[in-house]
Amino acid sequence: MSKTNDIQKLYYSISEVAEMFGVSNSLIRFWETEFSILKPRKNSRGDRRFTQKDIKNLELIYHLVKEKGFTLEGAKREIQLNKDQLIQKQDNIRRLKDLRRFLQDLKKELERF
């Protein structure tokens, strides 16, 4: 399940990121304090600006905590031990889901004829 939009920006606000994941701003801020892999930049007013890398890391955290049911400590341990493999797996899942969506759209188009 891809949480990111098709059009990519350089930076996303915390509200945009929270909306992508269907969670509250406060949960994003909490995860930032709990997971060292989250390091959003802050502008001069102190507003968080999330990059694509931050969003990928959030996808990983979201997957482990919300979808797989890991505890925070379990998710931290899993990320520490297997981060590269988890990211590769997430990328593969995202590509497969994108391909599936494309094929479903193609099927709908073909059914029109």
C-alpha positions in Angstrom: 0.0 0.0 0.0 1.6 3.2 -1.1 1.1 6.1 1.2 2.8 8.6 -1.0 1.2 10.7 -3.7 2.1 10.2 -7.4 3.4 13.8 -7.6 6.4 14.2 -5.3 7.4 17.4 -3.6 10.8 18.1 -1.9 9.2 18.8 1.5 5.9 17.9 3.1 4.4 19.5 6.2 3.5 17.4 9.2 -0.2 17.8 8.3 0.3 16.4 4.8 2.3 13.5 6.2 -0.3 12.7 8.9 -3.0 12.7 6.2 -1.0 10.4 4.0 -0.9 7.8 6.8 -4.3 8.5 8.3 -2.8 9.3 11.7 -2.7 12.4 13.9 0.1 15.0 13.8 0.9 14.2 17.4 1.5 10.5 16.5 4.0 11.6 13.9 5.7 13.9 16.4 5.8 11.0 18.9 7.3 8.6 16.4 9.9 11.2 15.7 11.0 11.2 19.4 10.9 7.3 19.5 12.7 6.4 16.2 16.1 7.8 15.5 15.7 7.2 11.7 13.1 10.0 11.6 14.9 13.4 11.3 12.6 15.9 9.6 14.2 19.3 8.9 12.7 22.3 10.6 12.3 25.7 9.1 13.0 29.0 10.8 9.6 28.9 12.5 10.2 25.4 13.8 7.8 23.7 11.4 8.8 20.2 10.4 9.5 19.5 6.8 9.5 15.9 5.8 11.6 14.6 2.8 10.9 11.5 0.7 13.4 9.7 2.8 11.5 10.6 6.0 8.3 9.4 4.4 9.9 6.1 3.4 11.0 5.7 7.0 7.5 6.5 8.2 6.1 3.9 5.9 8.4 1.4 7.5 7.4 2.4 11.0 3.7 2.5 10.1 3.9 -1.0 8.5 5.6 -2.5 11.5 3.6 -0.8 14.2 0.1 -0.4 12.7 -0.1 -3.2 10.1 2.1 -5.9 11.7 1.3 -5.0 15.3 4.9 -4.6 16.6 5.5 -2.9 19.8 7.6 0.3 19.6 10.6 -1.6 21.1 10.0 -4.5 18.7 9.8 -2.2 15.7 13.0 -0.4 16.8 14.8 -3.7 17.1 13.5 -4.9 13.8 14.6 -1.7 12.1 18.0 -1.9 13.7 18.5 -5.5 12.6 16.9 -5.6 9.2 16.4 -2.0 7.9 17.8 -2.6 4.5 15.8 -5.8 3.9 12.6 -4.1 5.2 13.0 -1.1 3.0 13.6 -3.4 0.0 10.6 -5.4 0.8 8.4 -2.3 1.2 9.7 -1.0 -2.2 8.9 -4.4 -3.8 5.4 -4.3 -2.3 4.8 -0.8 -3.5 5.9 -1.7 -7.0 3.7 -4.7 -7.1 0.7 -2.7 -5.9 1.4 0.0 -8.4 1.6 -2.7 -11.1 -1.7 -4.2 -9.9 -3.4 -0.8 -10.0 -2.1 -0.3 -13.5 -3.4 -3.6 -14.7 -6.8 -3.1 -13.0 -7.0 0.3 -14.8 -6.0 -1.3 -18.1 -8.6 -4.0 -17.6 -11.3 -1.4 -17.1 -10.3 0.4 -20.2 -10.3 -2.8 -22.3 -13.8 -3.7 -20.9 -15.1 -0.5 -22.4 -14.6 -1.8 -25.9 
